[in-house]
Amino acid sequence: MAICVAVIGKENSPKFIACLREEQELQFHYKVHTSLDIVEEKLSSPGKVSGDLRELYLGLLYSTEEQKIFGYVTNTKIKFIIVVDSANSMLRDNEIRTMFRKLHAAYTDVVCNPFHVPGDKIESKKFDAVVRAILQGN
């Protein structure tokens, strides 16, 4: 179960942030933006082999005593960040990947909408429903 889900644009501007508890949203804004430095570092690392370029999942970016923060980057440099509770040791890497795939598919549906203006914040009810399902562990 995720605690926070964020979609960050190419220029590191937030497009969508949702948290399990609304009163913690400001705290998670900070944690998400802190993780962007690690995302940029992983993307610019010279150790990337040509076979790794298709790998969108960045894995664990960093962890604190309370949370673990995972990253995913699309081919168009849109970043997805998922924050999970560190106490949830039952969550496997494969389940995190599944969350990112669902999020990526929902994001693709949003940007394929002819009424969506590229670069605007995401205000889709369907996208919000998918994110709420990820936050609730469904």
ZATI-575454 format. One record per residue: residue number from 1; residue in three letters; x, y negated, z of N, C-alpha, C, O in turn. Coordinates in steps of 0.1 Angstrom, whole numbers, padded with zeros to 4 digits. Example, Ala and Ser with C-alpha at 12.3 -4.5 7.8 and 13.67 -1.06 7.14 Angstrom:
SEVEX|1|ALA|0132|0057|0078|0123|0045|0078|0132|0033|0078|0142|0033|0085
SEVEX|2|SER|0128|0022|0071|0137|0011|0071|0129|0000|0079|0134|-0011|0080
***
This chain:
SEVEX|1|MET|0008|0012|0000|0000|0000|0000|0009|-0012|0000|0018|-0013|0008
SEVEX|2|ALA|0006|-0022|-0009|0014|-0034|-0010|0008|-0044|0000|-0004|-0044|0003
SEVEX|3|ILE|0017|-0054|0003|0013|-0065|0012|0011|-0077|0003|0002|-0086|0006
SEVEX|4|CYS|0019|-0079|-0007|0019|-0091|-0015|0023|-0087|-0030|0031|-0078|-0032
SEVEX|5|VAL|0016|-0093|-0039|0019|-0091|-0054|0020|-0104|-0060|0012|-0113|-0058
SEVEX|6|ALA|0031|-0106|-0068|0034|-0119|-0074|0037|-0117|-0089|0044|-0107|-0092
SEVEX|7|VAL|0033|-0126|-0097|0037|-0127|-0111|0044|-0140|-0113|0038|-0151|-0110
SEVEX|8|ILE|0056|-0139|-0118|0064|-0151|-0120|0068|-0153|-0134|0071|-0143|-0141
SEVEX|9|GLY|0066|-0165|-0139|0069|-0168|-0154|0083|-0168|-0157|0092|-0166|-0149
SEVEX|10|LYS|0086|-0171|-0170|0100|-0171|-0175|0109|-0181|-0168|0120|-0179|-0166
SEVEX|11|GLU|0103|-0193|-0165|0111|-0203|-0159|0110|-0203|-0144|0112|-0213|-0137
SEVEX|12|ASN|0106|-0191|-0138|0105|-0188|-0124|0094|-0197|-0117|0095|-0200|-0105
SEVEX|13|SER|0084|-0200|-0125|0072|-0206|-0119|0062|-0196|-0116|0059|-0187|-0124
SEVEX|14|PRO|0055|-0197|-0104|0045|-0187|-0100|0033|-0188|-0109|0027|-0198|-0110
SEVEX|15|LYS|0029|-0176|-0114|0017|-0176|-0122|0005|-0170|-0114|-0007|-0173|-0117
SEVEX|16|PHE|0008|-0161|-0104|-0002|-0155|-0096|0005|-0149|-0084|0015|-0142|-0085
SEVEX|17|ILE|-0001|-0152|-0072|0004|-0146|-0060|-0008|-0143|-0051|-0017|-0151|-0049
SEVEX|18|ALA|-0009|-0130|-0047|-0020|-0126|-0038|-0014|-0118|-0027|-0005|-0110|-0029
SEVEX|19|CYS|-0019|-0120|-0015|-0015|-0113|-0003|-0026|-0106|0004|-0038|-0110|0002
SEVEX|20|LEU|-0023|-0096|0011|-0033|-0089|0019|-0040|-0098|0029|-0052|-0097|0030
SEVEX|21|ARG|-0032|-0106|0036|-0037|-0116|0045|-0034|-0130|0040|-0022|-0133|0039
SEVEX|22|GLU|-0045|-0137|0037|-0043|-0151|0031|-0034|-0160|0040|-0028|-0169|0034
SEVEX|23|GLU|-0035|-0159|0053|-0027|-0168|0061|-0012|-0166|0060|-0004|-0175|0064
SEVEX|24|GLN|-0007|-0155|0054|0007|-0153|0052|0012|-0157|0038|0023|-0154|0035
SEVEX|25|GLU|0003|-0163|0030|0007|-0165|0016|0019|-0174|0015|0028|-0172|0006
SEVEX|26|LEU|0020|-0185|0023|0032|-0194|0022|0045|-0186|0026|0055|-0189|0020
SEVEX|27|GLN|0044|-0178|0036|0056|-0170|0039|0060|-0161|0028|0072|-0160|0025
SEVEX|28|PHE|0051|-0155|0021|0054|-0147|0010|0059|-0154|-0003|0067|-0149|-0011
SEVEX|29|HIS|0054|-0167|-0004|0060|-0175|-0015|0075|-0176|-0014|0082|-0175|-0023
SEVEX|30|TYR|0079|-0179|-0001|0093|-0180|0001|0101|-0167|-0002|0111|-0167|-0008
SEVEX|31|LYS|0095|-0156|0003|0102|-0143|0001|0103|-0139|-0014|0113|-0134|-0018
SEVEX|32|VAL|0092|-0142|-0021|0092|-0139|-0035|0102|-0148|-0043|0110|-0142|-0051
SEVEX|33|HIS|0103|-0161|-0039|0113|-0169|-0046|0127|-0165|-0042|0137|-0167|-0050
SEVEX|34|THR|0129|-0161|-0030|0142|-0156|-0026|0146|-0144|-0034|0158|-0142|-0038
SEVEX|35|SER|0137|-0135|-0037|0140|-0123|-0045|0143|-0126|-0059|0149|-0118|-0066
SEVEX|36|LEU|0139|-0137|-0064|0142|-0141|-0078|0157|-0142|-0081|0161|-0139|-0092
SEVEX|37|ASP|0164|-0146|-0071|0179|-0147|-0073|0185|-0133|-0075|0194|-0132|-0083
SEVEX|38|ILE|0180|-0123|-0068|0184|-0110|-0070|0180|-0104|-0084|0187|-0097|-0090
SEVEX|39|VAL|0168|-0108|-0088|0163|-0104|-0101|0172|-0109|-0112|0177|-0102|-0121
SEVEX|40|GLU|0176|-0122|-0111|0184|-0128|-0121|0198|-0122|-0121|0204|-0120|-0131
SEVEX|41|GLU|0203|-0119|-0109|0216|-0112|-0108|0216|-0098|-0114|0226|-0095|-0121
SEVEX|42|LYS|0205|-0091|-0112|0204|-0077|-0118|0203|-0078|-0133|0209|-0070|-0140
SEVEX|43|LEU|0196|-0088|-0138|0194|-0090|-0153|0207|-0094|-0160|0209|-0090|-0171
SEVEX|44|SER|0215|-0102|-0153|0227|-0107|-0159|0240|-0098|-0156|0251|-0102|-0160
SEVEX|45|SER|0238|-0087|-0149|0250|-0079|-0146|0255|-0073|-0159|0248|-0068|-0167
SEVEX|46|PRO|0269|-0073|-0160|0275|-0068|-0172|0275|-0052|-0173|0278|-0047|-0183
SEVEX|47|GLY|0270|-0046|-0162|0270|-0031|-0162|0258|-0025|-0170|0257|-0013|-0170
SEVEX|48|LYS|0250|-0033|-0176|0239|-0028|-0183|0243|-0021|-0196|0250|-0027|-0204
SEVEX|49|VAL|0240|-0008|-0197|0243|-0001|-0209|0231|-0002|-0219|0220|-0005|-0214
SEVEX|50|SER|0233|0000|-0232|0223|-0002|-0241|0210|0006|-0238|0199|0002|-0241
SEVEX|51|GLY|0212|0018|-0232|0201|0027|-0229|0193|0021|-0217|0181|0024|-0216
SEVEX|52|ASP|0199|0012|-0209|0192|0007|-0197|0183|-0005|-0201|0176|-0010|-0193
SEVEX|53|LEU|0185|-0011|-0213|0177|-0023|-0216|0162|-0021|-0217|0155|-0030|-0215
SEVEX|54|ARG|0158|-0008|-0219|0144|-0005|-0219|0138|-0003|-0205|0126|-0004|-0204
SEVEX|55|GLU|0147|-0002|-0196|0142|0000|-0182|0137|-0013|-0176|0145|-0022|-0174
SEVEX|56|LEU|0124|-0014|-0173|0118|-0026|-0168|0118|-0027|-0153|0118|-0037|-0147
SEVEX|57|TYR|0118|-0015|-0147|0117|-0014|-0132|0131|-0017|-0126|0141|-0010|-0130
SEVEX|58|LEU|0132|-0027|-0118|0145|-0030|-0112|0147|-0023|-0098|0159|-0023|-0094
SEVEX|59|GLY|0137|-0017|-0093|0139|-0010|-0080|0138|-0020|-0068|0133|-0031|-0069
SEVEX|60|LEU|0144|-0015|-0057|0144|-0023|-0045|0153|-0035|-0047|0165|-0033|-0049
SEVEX|61|LEU|0148|-0047|-0045|0156|-0059|-0046|0163|-0061|-0032|0175|-0063|-0032
SEVEX|62|TYR|0155|-0061|-0022|0161|-0062|-0008|0151|-0058|0002|0139|-0058|-0001
SEVEX|63|SER|0155|-0055|0014|0146|-0052|0025|0149|-0059|0037|0161|-0063|0040
SEVEX|64|THR|0139|-0062|0045|0141|-0068|0058|0136|-0058|0068|0132|-0047|0065
SEVEX|65|GLU|0135|-0062|0081|0130|-0053|0091|0115|-0050|0089|0110|-0039|0092
SEVEX|66|GLU|0108|-0060|0083|0094|-0059|0082|0089|-0054|0068|0079|-0047|0067
SEVEX|67|GLN|0096|-0058|0057|0092|-0056|0044|0103|-0051|0035|0115|-0052|0037
SEVEX|68|LYS|0098|-0044|0024|0107|-0041|0013|0102|-0048|0000|0090|-0048|-0002
SEVEX|69|ILE|0111|-0053|-0008|0106|-0061|-0019|0112|-0054|-0032|0124|-0052|-0033
SEVEX|70|PHE|0103|-0051|-0041|0106|-0044|-0053|0104|-0054|-0065|0095|-0063|-0065
SEVEX|71|GLY|0111|-0051|-0076|0110|-0060|-0088|0108|-0052|-0101|0112|-0041|-0102
SEVEX|72|TYR|0103|-0059|-0111|0100|-0054|-0124|0100|-0066|-0133|0094|-0076|-0130
SEVEX|73|VAL|0106|-0064|-0145|0107|-0075|-0155|0102|-0070|-0168|0107|-0059|-0173
SEVEX|74|THR|0094|-0077|-0175|0089|-0073|-0188|0099|-0077|-0198|0109|-0084|-0195
SEVEX|75|ASN|0097|-0073|-0211|0106|-0077|-0221|0106|-0092|-0224|0115|-0097|-0230
SEVEX|76|THR|0095|-0098|-0221|0093|-0113|-0223|0098|-0121|-0211|0095|-0133|-0210
SEVEX|77|LYS|0105|-0114|-0201|0111|-0121|-0189|0100|-0125|-0179|0103|-0134|-0171
SEVEX|78|ILE|0088|-0119|-0179|0079|-0122|-0169|0082|-0112|-0157|0085|-0100|-0160
SEVEX|79|LYS|0083|-0117|-0145|0087|-0109|-0134|0075|-0106|-0125|0067|-0114|-0122
SEVEX|80|PHE|0075|-0093|-0121|0065|-0089|-0111|0072|-0085|-0099|0083|-0078|-0099
SEVEX|81|ILE|0067|-0090|-0088|0073|-0087|-0074|0062|-0080|-0066|0051|-0085|-0065
SEVEX|82|ILE|0066|-0069|-0059|0056|-0063|-0050|0063|-0061|-0037|0075|-0056|-0036
SEVEX|83|VAL|0057|-0066|-0026|0062|-0065|-0013|0054|-0055|-0005|0042|-0055|-0005
SEVEX|84|VAL|0061|-0045|0001|0054|-0035|0008|0059|-0035|0023|0070|-0040|0025
SEVEX|85|ASP|0052|-0029|0032|0055|-0028|0046|0067|-0018|0048|0065|-0007|0043
SEVEX|86|SER|0077|-0022|0055|0088|-0012|0058|0084|0000|0066|0090|0011|0065
SEVEX|87|ALA|0073|-0002|0074|0069|0009|0082|0062|0020|0074|0060|0031|0079
SEVEX|88|ASN|0058|0017|0062|0052|0027|0053|0063|0035|0046|0066|0033|0035
SEVEX|89|SER|0068|0046|0053|0078|0054|0048|0073|0065|0038|0081|0072|0032
SEVEX|90|MET|0060|0066|0038|0054|0076|0029|0054|0072|0014|0052|0080|0005
SEVEX|91|LEU|0056|0059|0012|0056|0053|-0002|0068|0057|-0009|0079|0054|-0005
SEVEX|92|ARG|0067|0064|-0020|0078|0069|-0029|0081|0059|-0040|0072|0051|-0044
SEVEX|93|ASP|0092|0060|-0046|0096|0052|-0057|0087|0054|-0069|0084|0044|-0076
SEVEX|94|ASN|0082|0066|-0071|0073|0069|-0082|0060|0061|-0080|0054|0057|-0090
SEVEX|95|GLU|0055|0060|-0068|0043|0053|-0065|0044|0038|-0068|0035|0031|-0072
SEVEX|96|ILE|0056|0033|-0065|0059|0019|-0067|0059|0016|-0082|0053|0006|-0087
SEVEX|97|ARG|0065|0025|-0090|0065|0024|-0105|0051|0024|-0110|0048|0017|-0119
SEVEX|98|THR|0042|0033|-0104|0028|0033|-0109|0021|0020|-0106|0013|0015|-0114
SEVEX|99|MET|0024|0014|-0095|0018|0001|-0092|0022|-0009|-0102|0014|-0017|-0107
SEVEX|100|PHE|0035|-0009|-0106|0040|-0019|-0116|0034|-0016|-0129|0031|-0026|-0137
SEVEX|101|ARG|0032|-0004|-0133|0026|-0001|-0146|0012|-0006|-0147|0007|-0011|-0157
SEVEX|102|LYS|0004|-0004|-0136|-0010|-0009|-0135|-0010|-0024|-0136|-0018|-0030|-0143
SEVEX|103|LEU|-0001|-0031|-0129|0000|-0045|-0129|0004|-0050|-0143|-0001|-0060|-0148
SEVEX|104|HIS|0014|-0043|-0150|0018|-0047|-0163|0007|-0046|-0173|0005|-0054|-0182
SEVEX|105|ALA|-0001|-0035|-0172|-0012|-0033|-0181|-0023|-0043|-0179|-0029|-0048|-0189
SEVEX|106|ALA|-0026|-0047|-0167|-0035|-0057|-0164|-0031|-0071|-0169|-0038|-0079|-0174
SEVEX|107|TYR|-0018|-0074|-0167|-0012|-0086|-0172|-0013|-0087|-0187|-0016|-0097|-0193
SEVEX|108|THR|-0010|-0076|-0194|-0011|-0075|-0209|-0025|-0078|-0213|-0027|-0085|-0223
SEVEX|109|ASP|-0035|-0073|-0206|-0049|-0076|-0209|-0052|-0091|-0208|-0060|-0096|-0216
SEVEX|110|VAL|-0046|-0097|-0198|-0049|-0111|-0196|-0043|-0120|-0207|-0050|-0128|-0212
SEVEX|111|VAL|-0030|-0117|-0211|-0024|-0125|-0221|-0029|-0122|-0235|-0027|-0131|-0244
SEVEX|112|CYS|-0035|-0111|-0237|-0041|-0108|-0250|-0055|-0114|-0252|-0060|-0114|-0263
SEVEX|113|ASN|-0060|-0120|-0241|-0073|-0127|-0242|-0071|-0140|-0250|-0062|-0148|-0247
SEVEX|114|PRO|-0078|-0142|-0261|-0076|-0154|-0269|-0079|-0167|-0262|-0075|-0178|-0267
SEVEX|115|PHE|-0086|-0166|-0250|-0089|-0179|-0243|-0078|-0182|-0232|-0079|-0192|-0226
SEVEX|116|HIS|-0069|-0173|-0231|-0058|-0175|-0221|-0048|-0184|-0228|-0043|-0182|-0239
SEVEX|117|VAL|-0044|-0195|-0221|-0034|-0204|-0226|-0020|-0200|-0220|-0018|-0199|-0208
SEVEX|118|PRO|-0011|-0196|-0229|0002|-0191|-0224|0009|-0202|-0215|0009|-0214|-0218
SEVEX|119|GLY|0014|-0197|-0204|0021|-0206|-0194|0012|-0210|-0183|0017|-0215|-0173
SEVEX|120|ASP|-0001|-0209|-0184|-0010|-0213|-0174|-0011|-0202|-0163|-0007|-0191|-0165
SEVEX|121|LYS|-0016|-0206|-0151|-0018|-0197|-0140|-0028|-0187|-0144|-0037|-0190|-0152
SEVEX|122|ILE|-0027|-0175|-0139|-0036|-0164|-0142|-0049|-0166|-0133|-0048|-0166|-0121
SEVEX|123|GLU|-0060|-0167|-0139|-0073|-0169|-0132|-0083|-0159|-0136|-0095|-0162|-0136
SEVEX|124|SER|-0079|-0147|-0140|-0088|-0137|-0145|-0094|-0129|-0133|-0086|-0124|-0124
SEVEX|125|LYS|-0107|-0126|-0134|-0113|-0118|-0123|-0109|-0104|-0124|-0108|-0097|-0114
SEVEX|126|LYS|-0107|-0099|-0137|-0103|-0085|-0138|-0089|-0083|-0133|-0086|-0073|-0127
SEVEX|127|PHE|-0080|-0092|-0136|-0067|-0091|-0131|-0066|-0092|-0116|-0059|-0084|-0109
SEVEX|128|ASP|-0074|-0101|-0110|-0075|-0102|-0095|-0081|-0088|-0089|-0076|-0084|-0079
SEVEX|129|ALA|-0090|-0082|-0096|-0095|-0069|-0091|-0085|-0058|-0091|-0084|-0050|-0082
SEVEX|130|VAL|-0076|-0058|-0102|-0066|-0048|-0102|-0056|-0051|-0091|-0051|-0041|-0085
SEVEX|131|VAL|-0052|-0063|-0089|-0043|-0067|-0078|-0048|-0063|-0065|-0041|-0058|-0056
SEVEX|132|ARG|-0061|-0066|-0063|-0067|-0063|-0050|-0068|-0048|-0047|-0066|-0043|-0036
SEVEX|133|ALA|-0069|-0040|-0058|-0069|-0025|-0057|-0055|-0021|-0053|-0053|-0011|-0045
SEVEX|134|ILE|-0044|-0027|-0059|-0031|-0024|-0055|-0028|-0027|-0041|-0022|-0020|-0033
SEVEX|135|LEU|-0033|-0039|-0036|-0031|-0043|-0022|-0038|-0034|-0013|-0034|-0032|-0001
SEVEX|136|GLN|-0049|-0028|-0017|-0057|-0019|-0008|-0052|-0005|-0009|-0058|0004|-0002
SEVEX|137|GLY|-0043|-0002|-0018|-0038|0011|-0019|-0046|0021|-0028|-0045|0033|-0027
SEVEX|138|ASN|-0054|0016|-0037|-0062|0024|-0046|-0056|0026|-0059|-0061|0033|-0068
***
